[in-house]
Amino acid sequence: MKAGEIEEKETGTTAGLTVRHLSAADLQVNLKGIDYPAGRQDLIDQARKNGASEDVITAIEGFSDRTYHSAADVSTEFGKVR
């Protein structure tokens, strides 16, 4: 793949475009029940436990691998990957 191209997923959606329709509120709904502090993998695990869509998982996978201390911290990171 060349720089600047967007990889097409098997679902027919395109990576990089799928998370744009998500809001920080959508993300928080899918993280309901998470205990902070939490790492990126903890966020992914909780989102999956809550039945999150692949778009939500993809968004979280784009987060920096660090510790998140609050929902506000997660929302700030979401703004960076969105």
N, C-alpha and C positions, 0 to 999 in steps of 0.2 A: 504494500500500500504506500502511496506517495504522501508526503507531508501535506496536510491540509485536507486530505480526503477523509470521508466519514465511512467507517466500517459498517456494513449492513448486517444486521442480526438475522437469525433464522426466522424470526417472527415477521420479518418484512419491515420492521421499524428500524430506525437508524440510531446508532449509539451517538450520544451527544445531543440528540434532539428529543429523546424520550423523557428526560427529566425536566425539560423546560416548562412543561405544563403543570408540574407539581408545585405546591406551595409549602412553606414552612409548616403550616397547620396540618397539611396532609402527612408530612413527615412525622410530626409529633403524635398524631393519631396512631401511626404504625409503631411508635416507640413507647406506647402506653405500658406502664409497669416497669420501665427500666430504672435501675438503681444507679445513681451517680455517686462517685466518678465511674466512668465506663470508657472502655477502649473502643476502637472502630469495630473490632470483631464482636464485642458485646452488643453494639448497636445493631449489627447485621443479624446476630442470633435472635435478638428480641423482636426485630422487625419480621423475621421469618416466623417466629412463634406466633405473632399476631396476624399472620396471613398476608403480609405485604406483597404487593405486585413486584414484578421484576424491575420495573422502573424505579421503585423506591430502593430496592436492593442495589441497583446500579448506581444510584445517587450516593448512597452511603459508601459503597466501594470506592468512590472517587474522593472520599474524605482523607485527610492526612491521618497517618497511623500514629495517633497520640491519645492522651487521656482527655476526655470531655467531662467537665465538672457540673454542667447544668443544661437544661433544655435551651437556654439562651445561647450557650456555647455551641451547641449542635446547630441551632438556627443560623448563627454567624458562619459556621463552616459550610452549611448548605448554600448560603448566599455566594460563597466562593466557587463552588462546583457547578452551580446552576448557570 
